[in-house]
Amino acid sequence: MRAVIQRVSRATVTVESKVISSIDNGLLVLLGIEDCDNQHDIEWLSRKIINLRIFNDDAGVMNKSLLEIDGDVIVVSQFTLHASTKKGNRPSYLKAAKPDVAIPLYENFVKQLELDLDKKVGTGIFGADMKVDLLNDGPVTIVIDTKNKE
């Protein structure tokens, strides 16, 4: 799994002119899924995201986690995170999982986050044409790949 995590002051996901998810202070997570991803990846990534100390404390130092600030999350599936641009100018998405594999993993990831946060997590709609609007706070943007834990 590959995630782009953005600390946001606000974020919304709109599908067909209807807002389906909206948060204020928290994280927008763009999630790319591969065929080889599994429950271990889901659990590890969820724990990592909720415990990242990327929110400011009273001194303005990034020292607090999502759990500590009681922040919210929106998770949006994004197969383009697994784009390969090695050859030519047209990206290949062969590494991205097909919907029959990706949808259950995406749904399980959202459920795991909800369990770990003990609150509802906003989502996009898998496969839909979504408009994602956000105000990146910082800006703070972090990329995490469960297959390359740096």
SVG drawing of the C-alpha trace seen along z (x, -y; Angstrom):
<svg xmlns="http://www.w3.org/2000/svg" viewBox="-25 -28 39 39">
<polyline fill="none" stroke="black" stroke-width="0.4" points="0.0,0.0 1.1,-3.5 -0.3,-6.5 0.1,-10.2 -0.8,-11.8 -1.6,-15.5 -2.2,-17.5 -5.2,-19.7 -7.1,-22.5 -10.0,-21.4 -10.8,-18.9 -13.9,-17.8 -14.6,-15.2 -17.3,-15.9 -18.9,-13.5 -21.4,-14.7 -21.7,-18.1 -22.5,-16.5 -20.2,-16.8 -19.8,-13.2 -17.1,-13.8 -15.9,-16.9 -13.4,-17.4 -11.7,-20.3 -8.5,-19.7 -7.0,-16.3 -5.6,-14.2 -6.4,-13.6 -5.1,-10.1 -4.7,-9.2 -4.4,-5.4 -3.0,-3.2 -3.4,0.5 -1.4,3.4 -2.4,7.0 0.2,8.1 -1.2,5.9 -2.8,7.7 -4.2,7.4 -0.7,6.9 -0.2,3.8 -3.6,2.5 -2.9,2.8 0.7,1.4 -0.3,-1.6 -3.3,-2.5 -1.2,-2.5 1.5,-4.5 -0.9,-7.1 -2.8,-7.7 0.5,-7.9 2.5,-10.2 3.6,-13.2 2.9,-15.8 0.5,-18.2 1.8,-21.2 2.0,-21.3 1.6,-24.6 5.1,-25.6 4.5,-25.2 6.6,-22.0 5.2,-19.0 4.9,-16.8 1.3,-15.6 -0.5,-12.7 -3.9,-12.6 -5.1,-10.7 -3.8,-13.4 -5.6,-16.2 -8.7,-14.2 -8.4,-14.9 -10.5,-13.6 -9.6,-11.6 -10.7,-11.3 -9.4,-8.3 -9.6,-8.5 -8.6,-5.5 -6.1,-6.6 -4.7,-3.9 -2.5,-6.5 -0.1,-6.3 1.2,-3.1 2.0,-4.7 5.1,-3.6 6.8,-6.3 10.0,-4.4 9.3,-4.0 7.9,-6.7 5.5,-9.5 2.3,-7.5 2.2,-6.1 1.5,-2.4 -0.8,-1.3 -0.1,2.4 1.0,2.5 -2.3,1.0 -4.8,3.7 -7.9,4.2 -11.2,3.4 -12.0,6.9 -8.9,6.9 -8.6,3.2 -12.2,2.6 -12.1,5.1 -8.7,3.9 -9.7,0.3 -12.9,1.0 -10.9,3.0 -8.3,0.2 -11.1,-2.3 -12.6,0.1 -9.2,0.5 -8.7,-3.2 -12.1,-3.6 -11.3,-0.9 -7.9,-2.5 -9.4,-6.0 -12.7,-5.0 -14.5,-7.3 -16.0,-7.4 -13.6,-8.0 -14.7,-10.0 -14.2,-8.4 -14.5,-9.0 -16.4,-6.6 -14.2,-3.9 -13.8,-4.4 -15.9,-7.6 -14.8,-10.9 -14.1,-12.8 -13.2,-16.4 -10.9,-16.7 -10.6,-20.1 -8.1,-20.7 -6.2,-23.3 -2.8,-21.7 -1.7,-22.9 2.1,-23.6 2.3,-22.3 2.8,-18.9 2.8,-16.0 4.2,-12.5 4.5,-9.5 4.4,-6.0 4.8,-2.7 4.3,0.5 6.7,2.3 9.5,-0.3 9.3,-1.2 11.7,-4.1"/>
</svg>
